[in-house]
Amino acid sequence: MDVYRGDVTVIADGTEYPAQADLRSWVEQRHVAAFGPTEAWIEGAHDWNGRLEVGDEEVADLVTHAAARRLRMPDGRVGDFDVSRRAFDAGLLVIEGNGDPPF
């Protein structure tokens, strides 16, 4: 499992917001999948999730309702994410990553 805690940039519909992140990633177990008459080993997929502190409730609302959301790490790597929950009256978002983790 990889962990990242620190500064990130949240990009919501093209607008950038500074944020603090607490993220983790892991690899799911390998499994066998049936493909027609044969079976194949499927390597585990990377999953990632975590928490973002985006500053205030207004920014959290903009990020939550954005059509496109990306997270940019300090080294420039990016990853798409969805907001799964948020704390009202605060700038706290719980996120689920899409694709490979950017950290």
Residue frames as a rotation matrix with the C-alpha (Angstrom) as fourth column:
MET 1
0.589 0.808 0.000 0.00
0.808 -0.589 0.000 0.00
0.000 0.000 -1.000 0.00
ASP 2
-0.574 -0.699 0.426 1.25
0.691 -0.693 -0.207 3.46
0.440 0.176 0.880 -0.90
VAL 3
0.404 0.639 -0.654 0.35
0.872 -0.486 0.064 6.55
-0.277 -0.596 -0.754 1.09
TYR 4
-0.507 -0.515 0.691 0.59
0.629 -0.769 -0.112 10.25
0.589 0.378 0.714 0.24
ARG 5
0.489 0.580 -0.652 -0.06
0.844 -0.504 0.185 13.13
-0.221 -0.640 -0.736 2.62
GLY 6
-0.513 -0.703 -0.493 0.58
0.559 -0.709 0.431 16.68
-0.652 -0.054 0.756 1.56
ASP 7
-0.219 0.355 -0.909 -0.10
-0.424 -0.874 -0.239 19.44
-0.879 0.333 0.342 -0.93
VAL 8
-0.491 0.149 0.858 -2.00
0.773 0.529 0.350 18.78
-0.401 0.836 -0.375 -4.17
THR 9
-0.796 0.366 -0.481 -3.89
-0.496 -0.850 0.175 20.80
-0.345 0.378 0.859 -6.74
VAL 10
-0.268 0.809 0.523 -7.53
0.547 0.575 -0.608 19.97
-0.793 0.123 -0.597 -7.44
ILE 11
-0.947 0.027 -0.320 -8.68
-0.277 -0.574 0.770 20.83
-0.163 0.818 0.551 -10.97
ALA 12
-0.342 0.916 0.212 -12.47
0.568 0.381 -0.729 21.09
-0.748 -0.129 -0.651 -11.26
ASP 13
0.653 0.604 0.457 -13.86
0.697 -0.244 -0.674 22.01
-0.296 0.758 -0.581 -14.67
GLY 14
0.333 -0.643 0.690 -10.53
0.681 -0.342 -0.648 23.62
0.652 0.685 0.323 -15.54
THR 15
0.540 -0.136 0.831 -10.21
-0.476 -0.863 0.169 25.77
0.694 -0.487 -0.530 -12.39
GLU 16
-0.151 -0.728 -0.668 -7.35
0.343 0.595 -0.727 25.01
0.927 -0.339 0.160 -10.00
TYR 17
0.720 0.356 0.596 -7.69
-0.463 -0.393 0.795 24.93
0.517 -0.848 -0.118 -6.21
PRO 18
-0.489 -0.872 0.012 -4.92
-0.554 0.300 -0.776 24.25
0.674 -0.386 -0.630 -3.68
ALA 19
0.696 0.716 0.052 -5.72
-0.522 0.455 0.722 21.40
0.493 -0.529 0.690 -1.31
GLN 20
-0.407 -0.698 0.589 -4.29
-0.904 0.401 -0.149 19.08
-0.132 -0.593 -0.795 1.32
ALA 21
0.341 0.494 -0.800 -4.56
-0.655 0.735 0.175 15.36
0.674 0.464 0.574 0.62
ASP 22
-0.324 -0.342 0.882 -4.49
-0.771 0.636 -0.036 12.18
-0.549 -0.691 -0.470 2.67
LEU 23
0.446 0.445 -0.777 -4.44
-0.878 0.388 -0.282 9.38
0.176 0.807 0.564 0.07
ARG 24
-0.234 -0.525 0.818 -3.78
-0.517 0.780 0.353 5.64
-0.824 -0.340 -0.454 -0.09
SER 25
0.258 0.278 -0.925 -3.52
-0.938 0.301 -0.171 3.06
0.231 0.912 0.339 -2.87
TRP 26
-0.205 -0.280 0.938 -3.40
-0.492 0.858 0.149 -0.72
-0.846 -0.431 -0.314 -3.02
VAL 27
-0.620 -0.027 -0.784 -3.49
-0.734 0.374 0.567 -3.56
0.278 0.927 -0.252 -5.54
GLU 28
0.439 0.834 0.334 -6.45
-0.872 0.485 -0.064 -5.92
-0.216 -0.263 0.940 -5.61
GLN 29
-0.101 -0.443 0.891 -5.74
-0.284 0.871 0.401 -9.65
-0.953 -0.212 -0.214 -5.61
ARG 30
-0.782 -0.153 -0.604 -5.10
-0.623 0.233 0.747 -11.53
0.026 0.960 -0.278 -8.85
HIS 31
-0.067 0.780 0.623 -8.04
-0.389 0.554 -0.736 -13.61
-0.919 -0.292 0.266 -9.99
VAL 32
-0.858 -0.130 0.496 -9.11
0.335 0.591 0.734 -15.93
-0.389 0.796 -0.464 -12.77
ALA 33
-0.155 0.821 -0.550 -11.59
-0.580 -0.526 -0.622 -14.61
-0.799 0.223 0.558 -15.32
ALA 34
-0.104 0.221 0.970 -13.42
0.581 0.805 -0.121 -16.64
-0.808 0.550 -0.212 -17.93
PHE 35
-0.244 0.012 -0.970 -13.02
-0.687 -0.708 0.164 -15.44
-0.684 0.706 0.181 -21.51
GLY 36
0.220 0.405 -0.888 -15.13
-0.911 0.410 -0.039 -17.62
0.348 0.817 0.459 -23.77
PRO 37
0.832 0.142 -0.537 -13.91
-0.075 0.987 0.145 -21.21
0.550 -0.080 0.831 -23.63
THR 38
-0.045 -0.933 -0.357 -10.67
0.579 0.267 -0.770 -20.29
0.814 -0.242 0.528 -21.81
GLU 39
0.877 0.201 -0.436 -9.60
0.478 -0.451 0.753 -18.72
-0.045 -0.869 -0.492 -18.56
ALA 40
0.133 -0.862 0.490 -6.93
0.405 -0.404 -0.820 -16.09
0.904 0.308 0.295 -17.98
TRP 41
-0.048 -0.243 -0.969 -5.14
0.983 -0.184 -0.002 -14.67
-0.178 -0.953 0.247 -14.97
ILE 42
0.527 0.231 0.818 -6.01
0.377 -0.926 0.019 -11.04
0.762 0.298 -0.575 -14.48
GLU 43
-0.589 -0.765 -0.259 -3.44
0.633 -0.238 -0.737 -9.03
0.502 -0.598 0.625 -12.57
GLY 44
0.023 0.605 -0.796 -4.85
0.947 -0.267 -0.176 -7.00
-0.319 -0.750 -0.579 -9.73
ALA 45
0.251 0.165 0.954 -6.01
0.584 -0.812 -0.013 -3.48
0.772 0.560 -0.300 -10.43
HIS 46
-0.837 -0.503 -0.217 -4.71
0.502 -0.544 -0.673 -0.48
0.220 -0.672 0.707 -8.53
ASP 47
0.398 0.911 0.108 -7.34
0.701 -0.378 0.604 1.26
0.591 -0.164 -0.789 -6.44
TRP 48
-0.770 -0.620 -0.149 -6.94
0.562 -0.550 -0.617 4.51
0.301 -0.559 0.773 -4.57
ASN 49
0.413 0.883 0.222 -8.98
0.573 -0.441 0.690 6.79
0.708 -0.158 -0.689 -2.38
GLY 50
-0.585 -0.635 -0.505 -8.65
0.784 -0.284 -0.551 9.29
0.206 -0.719 0.664 0.40
ARG 51
0.475 0.677 -0.562 -9.59
0.818 -0.576 -0.002 12.66
-0.325 -0.459 -0.827 1.76
LEU 52
-0.381 -0.528 0.759 -9.11
0.725 -0.680 -0.110 16.20
0.574 0.508 0.642 0.44
GLU 53
0.136 0.351 -0.927 -9.27
0.734 -0.664 -0.143 19.42
-0.666 -0.660 -0.348 2.40
VAL 54
-0.125 -0.103 0.987 -10.11
0.950 -0.300 0.089 22.04
0.287 0.948 0.136 -0.25
GLY 55
-0.863 -0.347 0.366 -10.39
0.250 -0.925 -0.287 25.12
0.438 -0.156 0.885 1.92
ASP 56
-0.768 0.638 0.059 -14.04
-0.450 -0.471 -0.759 25.93
-0.457 -0.609 0.648 2.43
GLU 57
-0.197 0.810 0.552 -17.61
0.254 0.586 -0.770 24.84
-0.947 -0.011 -0.321 1.75
GLU 58
0.561 0.421 -0.713 -17.91
-0.499 -0.515 -0.697 26.90
-0.660 0.747 -0.079 -1.45
VAL 59
-0.270 -0.734 -0.623 -14.89
-0.963 0.200 0.182 25.24
-0.009 0.649 -0.761 -3.06
ALA 60
-0.807 0.018 0.591 -16.08
-0.141 0.965 -0.223 21.82
-0.574 -0.263 -0.776 -1.85
ASP 61
0.228 0.970 0.087 -19.42
0.032 0.082 -0.996 22.47
-0.973 0.230 -0.013 -3.55
LEU 62
0.435 -0.135 -0.890 -17.76
-0.845 -0.403 -0.352 23.52
-0.311 0.905 -0.290 -6.82
VAL 63
-0.648 -0.743 -0.164 -15.54
-0.760 0.619 0.199 20.43
-0.046 0.254 -0.966 -6.83
THR 64
-0.577 0.488 0.655 -18.40
-0.009 0.798 -0.603 18.09
-0.817 -0.353 -0.456 -5.90
HIS 65
0.445 0.893 0.065 -20.62
0.135 0.005 -0.991 19.32
-0.886 0.449 -0.118 -8.74
ALA 66
-0.154 -0.586 -0.796 -17.90
-0.787 -0.415 0.457 19.65
-0.598 0.697 -0.397 -11.40
ALA 67
0.854 0.425 -0.301 -18.28
-0.514 0.592 -0.621 17.62
-0.086 0.684 0.724 -14.59
ALA 68
0.558 -0.750 -0.355 -14.54
0.258 0.564 -0.784 16.84
0.789 0.346 0.508 -14.61
ARG 69
0.873 -0.292 0.390 -12.24
-0.476 -0.339 0.811 16.47
-0.105 -0.894 -0.435 -11.57
ARG 70
0.518 -0.784 -0.341 -8.50
0.286 0.534 -0.795 15.88
0.806 0.315 0.501 -11.56
LEU 71
0.927 -0.362 -0.094 -5.91
0.026 -0.188 0.982 15.73
-0.374 -0.913 -0.165 -8.84
ARG 72
0.621 -0.781 0.059 -2.39
-0.002 -0.076 -0.997 16.98
0.783 0.620 -0.049 -9.67
MET 73
0.713 -0.482 -0.510 0.52
0.686 0.327 0.650 15.95
-0.146 -0.813 0.564 -7.51
PRO 74
0.644 -0.513 -0.567 3.50
-0.216 -0.833 0.509 18.27
-0.734 -0.206 -0.648 -6.87
ASP 75
-0.433 -0.864 0.257 5.58
0.011 0.280 0.960 16.27
-0.901 0.418 -0.112 -9.40
GLY 76
-0.581 0.247 -0.776 2.95
-0.773 -0.466 0.430 16.83
-0.255 0.850 0.461 -12.14
ARG 77
-0.945 0.297 -0.135 1.32
0.230 0.900 0.371 13.39
0.232 0.319 -0.919 -12.17
VAL 78
-0.550 0.824 0.137 -2.48
-0.835 -0.548 -0.053 13.53
0.032 -0.143 0.989 -12.40
GLY 79
-0.925 0.373 -0.074 -5.43
0.373 0.928 0.018 11.29
0.075 -0.011 -0.997 -11.67
ASP 80
-0.404 0.878 0.258 -9.18
-0.397 -0.422 0.815 11.56
0.824 0.227 0.519 -12.10
PHE 81
-0.963 0.119 -0.241 -11.47
0.269 0.480 -0.835 11.11
0.017 -0.869 -0.495 -9.11
ASP 82
-0.067 0.983 0.172 -15.09
0.226 -0.153 0.962 11.12
0.972 0.103 -0.212 -7.95
VAL 83
-0.685 -0.020 0.728 -16.42
-0.650 -0.433 -0.624 12.62
0.328 -0.901 0.283 -4.75
SER 84
-0.515 0.494 -0.700 -18.07
0.365 0.866 0.342 9.88
0.776 -0.079 -0.626 -2.68
ARG 85
0.427 0.638 -0.641 -18.93
0.888 -0.164 0.429 11.99
0.168 -0.753 -0.637 0.39
ARG 86
-0.382 -0.564 0.732 -18.41
0.272 -0.826 -0.494 15.44
0.883 0.010 0.469 1.76
ALA 87
-0.373 0.206 -0.905 -18.66
0.911 -0.105 -0.399 17.17
-0.178 -0.973 -0.148 5.10
PHE 88
0.350 0.554 0.755 -21.08
0.615 -0.744 0.260 20.07
0.706 0.374 -0.601 4.96
ASP 89
0.990 -0.016 0.137 -20.00
-0.095 -0.797 0.597 23.33
0.100 -0.604 -0.791 6.62
ALA 90
0.319 -0.941 0.110 -16.40
-0.169 0.058 0.984 22.35
-0.933 -0.332 -0.141 5.83
GLY 91
0.399 -0.262 -0.879 -14.07
-0.915 -0.178 -0.362 21.92
-0.061 0.948 -0.311 2.89
LEU 92
-0.499 -0.569 0.653 -13.59
-0.588 0.776 0.227 18.18
-0.636 -0.271 -0.723 3.41
LEU 93
0.410 0.566 -0.716 -14.17
-0.906 0.343 -0.247 15.68
0.106 0.750 0.653 0.59
VAL 94
-0.054 -0.358 0.932 -13.88
-0.256 0.907 0.334 11.89
-0.965 -0.221 -0.141 0.59
ILE 95
0.223 0.048 -0.974 -12.79
-0.955 -0.191 -0.228 10.74
-0.197 0.980 0.003 -2.87
GLU 96
0.477 -0.105 0.873 -12.49
0.178 0.984 0.021 7.56
-0.861 0.145 0.488 -4.95
GLY 97
-0.329 -0.713 -0.620 -9.81
-0.549 -0.390 0.739 7.50
-0.769 0.583 -0.263 -7.62
ASN 98
0.862 0.502 0.068 -10.36
-0.191 0.446 -0.874 6.47
-0.469 0.741 0.480 -11.23
GLY 99
0.759 -0.613 -0.218 -7.56
-0.101 0.220 -0.970 4.57
0.643 0.758 0.105 -12.90
ASP 100
0.133 -0.825 -0.549 -3.99
0.781 0.429 -0.455 4.26
0.611 -0.368 0.701 -11.66
PRO 101
0.718 0.091 -0.690 -3.02
0.604 -0.574 0.553 6.31
-0.345 -0.814 -0.467 -8.61
PRO 102
0.764 -0.425 0.485 -1.03
0.114 -0.651 -0.750 9.47
0.635 0.629 -0.449 -9.38
PHE 103
0.443 -0.619 0.649 1.28
-0.887 -0.411 0.213 8.93
0.135 -0.670 -0.730 -6.39
